[in-house]
Amino acid sequence: MPDLPHLLAFIAAGWLLNLTPGPDVLYVVTNSLRSGVRAGVMAGLGITAGCFVHIFAAAVGVGTLMATSATAFTVLKYIGAAYLLYLGVRMLLSRAKPPADLEAVAAVSEARSLKAIFLGGFWTNVLNPKVALFFLAFVPQFIAPGTDSKALAFVLLGVLFNLNAIPVNVGWAMAASWMAHRSAVQKGMHWLDRAAGVLFIGFGLKLAFTDAPAVRVGS
């Protein structure tokens, strides 16, 4: 494990990275806007669960395979891109809903399947090979060269990074839920769904056209 200054730097860098808007943040925000803070928090927990898959997969070598095998990377990236495109198109085709008061928002949140929202966040993360490559590139920078068990250190730092992301996701969910209670936002919710759909389609297309990492032999 790194010393205290490096550990604090790792935590700070993780928070900054988690604050950066991307598919995960957008998934939390859109669910919180549409169905309340509980839905947003559940979306964030699904994303967290998906990150755990990448962390442990990287520790046992699956992430390394993804980084060195163009075929494995390409297969997963197209599955992930298709899923993001599906989410985007579904939002674009969603029907307009009348503005809702606080009780109505809570009712919608209860009516929607929180399990489905959780699984959506999980698969949004798991099916994105760039997340696995991120952990492989970011976490090892904070592992001391003389560490006895680098795999264990990788897992511990990855878990710490993931747990630190939870309050960030909760913050996004709370902020989006607060915005949803403003009358101006409620009136424009239909267009917010459209904008989110376009962004998800953009993320999907960007992932689909991402080049596989270069294969390096003997390094």
N, C-alpha and C positions, 0 to 999 in steps of 0.2 A: 504494500500500500504506500502511496506517496506521503511525504511529511505534511504537517499542518498547512503551510503556505500553499503547497501544490494542491492539497485537497480543497482548500477554500477557492482556489482558482478554478478547479474542476467544477465545483458547485456553481460558481458564478457564471462560468461559460455555459453550463447546462441550462441555467435559467434563461440566459439571453437567447440561446438557441431555441428553447421551448416557447419563448415569446414571439418568435419569428412566424408570421402567418404562412400557412401551408395547408395541405389537405387535411391534416389532423385538426388544426385550429379551426378551419372552416367547418369541419364536421361537428365539432363541439358547439360552435356559435350558431350554426343553422338549426340544430336540434333544440338548443336552448331558446332561440327566438321563436320557434314554432310551437314548442311544447313545454316550456318552462325550465327552471333551473335543474330539476331532478333529471330531466332528459339529457341536459347538457352534461351533468356530472356523470351520468351513466355512459354517455358517449366517450367521455374522457377516460373512464375506467376500462372501457373496451379497448381503447387505444393503448393504455398502459399494459393490458394483458397481451396485446399483440407485440409490444416491445419486448416483453419477457421472452417470447418465442425467439426473437432475433438474438437476444443476449445469450441465451443458452445454446442456440444453434451455432452461433459464432464461436462459443467456447469449445464446442465439440468438433468444430471443423467444417460445419455446413456453410457457414459464412465465407470461409476461405475458398471453398469450392465455388460459391457464387461469384467470388471476386476473380477467380482464375478460369472458370468455364464459361465461355461465351454462350454455349447452348443453354446451360442452366439459367444464366442471367436472362437470356432472351425469352425463354418460356415463361418464367415468373413475371417478367416485366409486361408481357402482353396480357397475361391473366389480370395483373393489377391494373393495367391501363383500361382493359375492358370493364372492370368493376367500377372504376372512377367514371368512365363514360356512362355507364348504366345509372349511377347516382345522379349525374348531371342531367341526363335526358329525363329521368323521373321528376326532377325538380322543375325542369322547363315545362313539362306537361301537367304539372299539378294545377288543380283548379283554384280559382280565387275563393277566399273565405271572408266573411264579414268580420269587421273588427270585433275583438273579444275583450271582455273585462277581466279582472283578475280571477274571478271564480271560473269563468269559461276557460281561461288558460290552464288553470289547475285541472279542470275536468278533462281537457284534451290530453294533458300530460298523463293522467291516469288511464285514459282510454287507449292511448298508444302503447304498444308493447315495449316496455323498457328492455326486455330481453333482446328484442329485435334491434333496438338502438345500440345495445352493448355489442352484439355480434357484428353489426355494421361497422362500428369503430374498430373492432378486432380485425376483421378482414381487410378493411382499408389499410391497416398498418402491416399486417402479415404479408399481404400480396404485393407490397412495394419493396423490391430488392434494394432500392437506394437506402432504405433504413438499415439493412444489414451491412451495406458498404460503409454507411456513416459510422456505425459502432466499430467496425474494423479499423477505420481511419482515425477516429477521435479518441477512443478509450486508451489504446496502447501508448499514446503520447504521455500519459500520466502514470504509467507503470515503470518503476525503477528498473534499470538494466539488470541489477543483481538480484531481483526478486526470485525466490525459490520456485514458487508455483505461479507462473504467469497466467495460467488458465483460471485459477482461483481468484487472483487479483482482478482479472478481466470481469469475471462474474460479479464480484463485490462492487466494483466501480460501476458496472452496468446497472446493477440493481439500485445503487445509490442515485444514479442519473435518472432512472425511471421513477423512483419514489419522489424525487425532487420535482418531477414534472406534474405530479398530482395537484399540488396547490395552484400551479399555473393554470392547469385545465379548469379547475374549480373557479378560479378567478375569471377566466374567459366566460364560463357558463353563467356566473352571477352577473357579470357586466352585460352579457347579451340578454339575459332574462329581464334585467332592469330596463334595458332599452325597449324590449318588447312591450312593456307596460306604458310606454309613452304613446299617446294617441297618434302622433304623426307617423311613428314607426308602424303601428297597427294598420293604418290606412295604406301604407306602402308595403305591407308584408308580402303581397303577391309578387311585387316587383323585386323584393329582396330574394324570394325563392328563385326567380328568373336569373338574377345576378349570380346567386350561388351556383345555380345549374351551369351557367356559362363558365364560371371559374373551375368547377369540377371537370367539365369537359376539357378546359385548357390544361389542367393538371394531368388528365388522362392522356391527352395528345403529347404533352411534353414528355411524359414517362415512356410512351410508345416509341418516340423518336430518340430516346436516350441511347447513346452508344454503349455497348458492353465494354467493361474494363479490359485494357490490354493484358494479354496473357504473357507472363514473364516466366521463363524456364531457367532453373538453376540459380535463382537469386536468393 
